[in-house]
């Protein structure tokens, strides 16, 4: 019996073993190796794409050539996916080779965003208005500047017509005080990898001096309003985060070369970009990325020397471990940039250029080189207009993400930088009448009667003669170029020397705790910015002839009415000043400290309903030392060369007063709260209220130059209230966002610069008046995919803006005696277009792609007095590309295809100094002289670019 049972067990074992063996064999027979290649619609390999057997953990990723191989069963489904592409599923039959093409995903509701949210989340989950641009979208357009990319974001106004620097960016009407190149980022935070590019701003110093878009840019995320009040540093208007590429698990890179013709095909443009990265360690836990660019261009309006020359280098190393990662990064920027000054214009309803002026005409000074000394120090400085604005940035930092376990996560971002912005350039180039008192006041010859002669510097030919007889000016001879712009006039070109040196430490620490369906976020932001600044407009002046396509130099001299001697106002280089003389140079030291604590709470009340709220307590403090210089009269000693007849060096400079201030601070408290409700996976709505603040920037302290002004430094924060709602829909081939908004900006200071009665070269600031503005509107963003080859992206803003309370100063004649307050409350605010629209159809077929960017800017009030409206305009850009091979691509771009003249900014008529007072120009003045010449800043003329990209 025992033997029988034992034999039975053996038999059963053999039967089971046979069944298992047969099953294994049948499974092995049903399994097969399949291989292939994954590419995009342009036949580029998709590196690192996921290839997974559906319903299992069996899978792989594509290699550097986009190739893969994986074991699958017959009739199994392979799932191919990669960020930025549509997921594709393929049922496997008996094939052994399968090549797959992934289509771009124009839908972005499920993309994860990191900017302006308390924790990483998708756009569908978020109660914040966020838009993003991928590297592919960025690479396919040719932009003037980093800010130019933001034209693809709804609700954002961008004026990049000045050039690569001194742009203007604002959103939703939160714009007061930021609609000028000197303060174009007043309400927003321009960030690089989650930290502000620079945390200190003031007149003619801002983030775009140090922010460049190149091949290292991987993504751009833009937040308008909303949580920017809580998660942005003193920036309630929005956060624009330029996110750099990091290295992947495989080595890859690209080299781009670009050649262009700007200025309607006249002015050359050269540029080269590179970017590459990959693993540094065998286990691929350490990766690196390095890239940058070098560029030289003559600009849209050639001034006789390159308007942009220089580049940058960026690199990062990332160590990834089981519970987190650490990123070390560096950036070196060394760039020279100029900008397009305003050009003469006629006509207010249909602006056009006077005869001889075009949209490629430059008004900047010719090449000027001069030496001067700083005050009475004897320290010599070399001024060279060809250096333009020379910006350098040496930055290094460390980012640390750590999962602490049990729902705890921390993140710390830190950066230290030394920045410098050195100006050797000019500005405020406006017609200057030689038969008016201001010319003689500026040249310090008010009380120097005589016959003044104006000659062409190159040929010596006389172009004009004027007799100055103690405030009576008689034109003896006039052959001044540009008489159709302003008779008997020259361009006034003050020579600006400004050396801004900034040392800056920025750190942001955040800790998160997730408990069930809630996330709590707490954080601290700290920034210390230390400015050392030397600035002078007393280096000299150039009075250039209004010739085209660019000005020419003028020599000026006069024969004394009483002594008959000849006095030279300009030196041998055609400059009033220079010649080694000393110049008045202000020396400013300001330290700004900003400390903020913020807290946020998100709660998934149900699978459909999310709630979040947050607060921010912030303090900005200032201390400084301002040494103010004045001009001195050296006529009695004959100036630098000892000759009183060479007037150009008969003035010097010295420190006249020193003002010290400390503990000047502004404390603010901000709040934001929002609800997001998902009707379904493809449809949601949200609502949000935010109360933010904007403390004054460093400009208030940099410009304090009198005892009265320093004693009355009283920074007051502006208050910004914002209401917004949002509707999000993904259906079929469409992705739609509709965002109504309402904003109120209060406590906005308005000051005007006046001229003293006894000395018109001396200015004064009027007392501040505080105003209030309101904007309501709606933003639209839609991506519609009609076929796999054809899609359309459109963004639009419809808005109405009103100056609820607006008072300004009407200065009348020189001096304060007749200054009165003018009230324009109820008028439309300036430079807020009622409609901003951009539509971009894209067609892709095989190796070819094309897109068209059509932009429309509606009418907008020129100033708050509503003297006239800047007319609507449109612009069209054409983008074409073709992949010659899987690695080599050619791209062509034409910006402003139809060479449209669009007015982006303006200055008042009357030449210098009247041109500076835009708010002082009224309807009455316009009606009295509707044909007067004024100045405008227009769109850059048509430009052509061709780019070759090699990817490896």
C-alpha positions, 0 to 999 in steps of 0.5 A, spaced: 500 500 500 505 504 501 509 503 495 502 504 491 501 511 494 509 513 493 508 511 485 502 515 485 505 521 488 511 520 483 506 519 477 502 526 479 509 530 480 510 527 473 504 529 470 504 536 473 511 537 471 509 535 464 503 540 464 508 546 467 513 544 461 508 544 456 505 551 458 512 554 458 513 552 451 506 554 449 508 561 452 515 561 449 512 559 443 507 565 443 512 570 445 516 574 440 522 579 440 519 585 436 524 591 435 523 598 431 524 605 432 520 611 435 520 618 431 516 624 431 512 627 425 519 630 422 522 623 422 527 625 428 528 620 433 524 620 440 530 619 445 527 616 452 520 614 449 517 609 454 515 602 450 511 598 455 506 592 454 499 594 456 497 591 463 504 589 465 511 592 467 514 589 461 517 595 457 523 599 455 525 606 453 528 608 446 536 609 445 539 615 442 537 613 435 530 612 438 530 604 437 527 599 442 526 592 442 522 588 447 519 581 448 511 581 447 506 576 446 502 575 440 496 580 440 499 584 446 498 591 446 504 596 446 504 603 449 508 608 446 509 615 450 513 621 451 512 628 454 509 632 449 507 627 444 500 623 444 500 616 447 500 611 442 497 604 442 499 598 437 496 591 437 502 586 436 500 581 431 506 576 428 510 582 426 518 582 428 519 590 426 514 596 428 516 603 427 512 608 430 511 615 429 508 619 435 504 626 434 505 632 437 500 633 443 497 640 442 493 639 448 496 641 455 491 640 460 494 634 463 501 637 463 504 638 470 506 645 472 511 647 477 510 655 477 505 659 481 502 652 485 503 650 492 505 643 489 506 640 483 499 639 479 496 639 472 493 645 469 486 641 470 487 641 477 490 648 478 486 654 480 491 658 477 492 661 470 498 658 467 500 657 460 507 654 458 511 653 452 515 647 450 522 647 447 519 645 440 515 651 440 520 656 442 525 653 437 520 654 431 520 662 432 525 667 431 524 672 437 527 679 438 528 678 446 526 673 451 520 677 453 518 676 446 516 669 447 511 672 452 507 674 446 504 667 446 501 668 452 494 670 453 493 677 457 500 679 457 502 685 453 509 685 451 513 691 448 520 689 445 521 694 439 526 697 443 531 691 442 533 685 446 533 689 452 529 694 456 523 691 454 516 692 457 512 686 460 505 686 464 498 683 464 491 684 466 492 692 466 497 691 472 501 696 468 502 703 471 509 705 471 511 699 467 510 702 460 517 704 459 523 701 458 526 704 464 521 700 468 518 695 464 518 689 469 515 693 475 509 688 477 512 681 475 517 677 477 522 674 471 525 668 473 530 663 471 529 656 474 524 658 480 528 664 482 528 671 480 533 673 475 535 679 479 531 681 485 533 689 485 530 693 480 530 701 478 530 706 472 534 702 467 536 696 471 532 690 470 531 683 469 532 683 461 539 685 462 541 678 464 536 674 461 537 670 454 533 665 451 538 660 447 538 652 446 539 651 454 531 653 455 527 647 456 520 650 458 517 657 459 511 657 464 507 663 465 502 665 471 498 671 471 495 674 477 493 669 482 498 666 486 503 670 484 502 675 490 504 669 494 509 665 491 512 671 487 517 676 490 514 683 491 510 681 484 503 681 484 502 681 476 505 675 474 511 670 474 514 668 468 519 662 469 524 660 464 526 653 466 533 650 463 534 643 460 538 638 464 542 632 462 538 625 461 540 618 461 543 618 454 548 623 451 545 628 446 546 635 444 545 640 438 548 645 435 545 651 431 547 656 426 543 662 424 544 667 419 539 673 418 538 680 415 534 685 419 532 692 418 528 690 412 534 685 409 539 690 410 543 689 416 546 682 418 545 678 424 550 672 426 548 667 431 551 660 434 547 656 439 549 649 442 547 645 448 549 638 450 548 633 456 548 626 458 550 622 464 557 623 468 557 616 472 556 609 470 549 608 474 547 615 470 545 618 477 549 624 475 548 628 469 550 634 466 548 639 461 552 645 458 550 650 453 550 657 450 550 662 445 554 667 441 551 673 437 553 679 433 548 683 429 547 690 427 540 691 429 533 693 426 536 700 425 543 700 424 547 706 428 554 705 424 556 699 429 553 693 432 547 693 436 548 686 439 554 683 441 556 677 446 553 671 449 552 666 455 554 660 457 550 655 462 551 649 465 549 644 471 550 638 474 545 634 477 545 628 482 539 624 483 539 619 489 533 614 491 530 620 495 531 626 492 536 630 487 541 636 488 543 641 482 549 645 481 549 650 476 553 656 473 551 662 468 556 666 465 553 672 461 557 677 457 553 681 452 553 688 449 546 691 447 543 697 444 536 699 443 532 703 438 530 710 440 524 714 438 524 716 431 520 723 428 513 721 426 507 725 423 500 724 424 496 722 430 490 718 427 495 715 421 502 715 423 507 716 418 514 718 417 517 725 415 520 725 408 527 721 408 525 717 415 524 710 415 523 704 419 530 703 419 532 710 420 537 710 426 537 716 431 543 714 435 550 717 436 555 716 431 561 712 434 564 716 440 570 715 444 572 720 450 576 720 456 574 723 462 575 723 470 570 722 475 569 728 479 576 730 483 579 723 484 583 723 477 580 716 476 580 716 468 574 713 465 574 711 457 567 712 454 566 708 448 559 709 445 560 702 441 560 698 448 553 700 448 550 697 455 555 692 457 552 687 461 555 681 465 552 676 470 557 671 474 552 666 477 552 660 481 547 656 485 545 650 488 538 647 488 536 641 493 530 637 493 529 632 498 523 627 500 524 626 507 519 620 508 512 620 511 509 625 506 514 630 508 518 634 502 523 640 502 526 644 497 531 649 497 533 654 491 539 658 492 544 663 488 549 668 488 551 673 483 555 679 481 552 683 476 554 689 472 551 693 467 555 699 464 552 704 460 556 708 454 551 710 450 545 715 449 538 716 450 532 721 449 534 723 442 529 729 440 530 735 436 533 741 439 532 748 437 538 752 436 534 758 436 531 757 443 533 758 450 534 751 452 540 749 447 544 755 450 542 753 457 544 746 456 551 748 453 552 753 459 552 759 454 546 763 456 550 769 458 555 768 452 552 773 447 555 772 440 554 769 433 554 761 433 556 757 427 554 750 426 558 746 421 559 739 419 564 735 422 566 731 417 566 736 411 567 743 415 561 746 411 557 751 415 549 748 416 547 754 420 548 760 424 545 763 430 546 770 433 545 769 441 543 776 444 541 775 451 535 771 450 534 774 443 536 769 438 536 770 430 537 765 425 542 768 420 543 762 416 539 755 416 541 749 412 540 744 417 538 737 415 531 735 417 527 742 417 521 738 415 522 735 422 523 741 426 526 747 423 533 750 425 534 744 429 539 738 431 538 732 435 540 732 442 545 726 445 547 726 452 552 722 453 550 717 459 556 714 463 553 709 468 556 703 472 551 699 476 555 693 480 550 689 484 552 683 488 546 679 490 544 673 494 537 669 493 534 663 497 528 660 497 526 654 502 520 650 501 517 644 506 511 640 504 507 635 508 502 631 505 496 628 509 491 624 506 488 629 501 491 635 504 498 638 502 501 644 507 506 648 504 511 653 508 516 657 506 521 663 506 524 667 501 530 672 502 534 676 498 540 681 499 542 686 493 547 691 494 548 696 489 554 700 488 553 705 482 556 711 479 552 715 474 553 721 470 550 725 464 555 730 465 560 726 460 558 731 455 553 732 449 553 731 442 549 735 437 548 731 431 545 733 424 538 730 423 541 726 417 538 719 414 539 713 415 543 716 421 545 722 424 552 726 423 556 730 427 556 737 428 562 742 430 559 748 434 563 755 435 561 762 436 565 769 436 564 773 442 559 779 441 564 784 445 571 781 444 571 778 437 574 772 439 572 765 437 570 760 442 570 752 441 564 749 444 565 742 441 572 738 441 576 735 435 571 729 436 565 733 435 563 733 443 561 738 448 565 735 454 570 729 454 577 732 452 580 729 459 575 733 463 573 731 470 565 730 470 560 730 475 559 723 477 554 721 483 556 715 487 550 711 490 550 705 495 544 702 496 542 695 500 536 692 499 533 686 504 527 682 502 524 677 507 518 673 506 514 668 509 509 664 506 504 659 507 499 655 503 494 649 504 491 645 498 485 640 500 482 635 495 475 636 498 473 630 493 475 627 487 472 633 483 473 639 488 480 642 490 481 648 495 487 652 496 489 658 500 495 662 502 498 668 505 505 671 505 508 676 509 513 680 506 518 686 508 523 690 504 528 694 507 533 699 504 539 703 507 544 707 503 549 713 502 548 717 496 554 722 494 551 727 489 555 731 484 555 738 481 558 741 475 563 746 477 565 752 472 573 752 470 573 758 465 577 762 470 583 757 469 581 755 462 579 748 464 583 742 463 588 745 457 588 752 460 585 755 454 578 759 456 577 759 449 576 751 448 569 751 452 568 744 451 573 742 457 571 748 462 566 745 466 568 739 471 565 736 477 565 735 484 561 731 490 557 737 493 553 733 498 552 726 502 546 723 504 545 717 508 539 713 510 537 707 513 531 703 516 527 705 510 522 699 510 515 697 507 511 691 510 506 687 506 501 682 507 498 678 501 492 673 501 490 668 495 484 663 495 481 659 489 477 653 488 477 648 482 471 644 480 472 638 475 465 636 472 469 630 468 476 629 467 476 633 461 472 639 464 473 644 470 472 651 472 475 655 478 475 661 481 480 665 485 481 672 489 488 675 491 490 681 495 497 683 493 502 688 494 507 692 490 513 695 495 517 701 491 523 698 488 530 701 489 529 707 484 526 711 490 532 711 493 537 711 487 534 717 485 534 721 492 539 727 491 536 733 495 536 733 503 529 734 502 528 728 498 532 724 503 528 726 509 521 725 506 523 718 503 516 714 505 515 708 501 508 706 501 506 699 498 501 699 492 495 695 493 493 690 487 486 686 488 485 681 483 478 677 481 479 671 476 475 665 474 477 660 469 473 655 464 478 649 462 475 644 456 479 638 453 474 635 448 476 632 441 482 635 438 480 642 442 483 644 448 480 651 451 481 656 457 477 662 458 479 666 464 475 672 466 479 677 470 478 684 474 483 688 477 484 694 482 491 697 483 491 703 488 496 707 491 499 709 485 504 715 486 504 720 480 510 725 480 512 730 475 519 733 473 519 740 473 524 746 471 527 751 476 525 758 474 532 761 475 536 755 472 532 751 467 538 746 467 536 744 474 530 740 475 525 738 481 520 733 483 513 735 484 510 732 491 507 725 489 499 724 488 496 717 489 492 714 484 487 708 482 486 704 476 481 698 474 481 693 469 476 688 467 477 683 461 477 676 459 483 671 456 482 666 451 487 660 450 485 655 445 489 649 441 485 646 436 487 640 432 483 639 426 488 633 423 494 630 425 497 635 420 494 641 421 492 645 428 491 652 430 493 655 437 490 662 439 491 667 445 486 673 446 485 678 451 479 683 451 479 688 456 477 695 458 481 699 463 479 705 467 483 711 471 478 711 477 482 716 480 488 720 476 491 726 478 497 729 475 501 736 475 500 741 470 507 745 471 505 751 466 511 756 466 518 754 469 518 754 477 513 751 482 509 758 483 504 756 477 504 748 478 496 746 479 493 739 479 489 736 473 484 731 474 483 726 469 479 721 473 474 717 469 479 717 463 481 710 460 488 708 462 494 709 457 497 703 453 492 698 455 489 695 448 482 693 448 484 687 444 490 683 443 490 677 439 495 672 436 493 666 432 498 661 430 496 655 424 501 650 424 501 645 418 506 639 418 507 633 413 513 628 413 519 632 414 516 639 413 513 644 417 510 651 417 506 656 421 504 663 421 503 667 427 498 673 426 498 678 431 493 684 432 494 690 437 488 694 438 487 701 439 489 704 446 489 711 449 496 714 448 496 717 455 491 718 461 489 725 459 486 721 453 489 726 448 489 721 442 489 714 441 495 709 438 492 706 432 491 698 432 496 694 428 497 687 426 504 683 424 505 677 421 511 672 422 512 666 417 516 660 420 518 654 415 522 648 417 525 641 413 528 635 416 534 634 411 536 628 415 534 625 422 539 629 425 540 635 420 534 641 420 533 647 416 529 653 418 527 659 415 523 665 419 521 672 416 518 676 422 514 682 420 512 679 413 508 685 410 513 690 413 507 693 418 508 700 421 505 699 428 506 704 434 508 701 440 510 707 444 511 715 443 514 721 446 510 728 446 512 734 440 516 740 442 523 737 442 527 736 448 525 737 454 517 737 452 518 730 449 519 727 456 512 729 459 507 724 455 502 725 461 502 733 460 500 733 452 493 734 452 487 734 447 487 742 447 494 742 445 493 737 439 487 740 436 491 747 436 497 744 432 494 737 429 500 737 424 506 737 429 512 732 429 512 728 435 516 721 436 514 714 436 517 707 437 515 702 431 515 695 430 522 693 427 522 692 420 522 686 416 527 681 418 529 674 415 533 668 418 535 662 416 537 656 421 541 650 421 540 645 427 544 639 427 542 634 433 546 628 435 
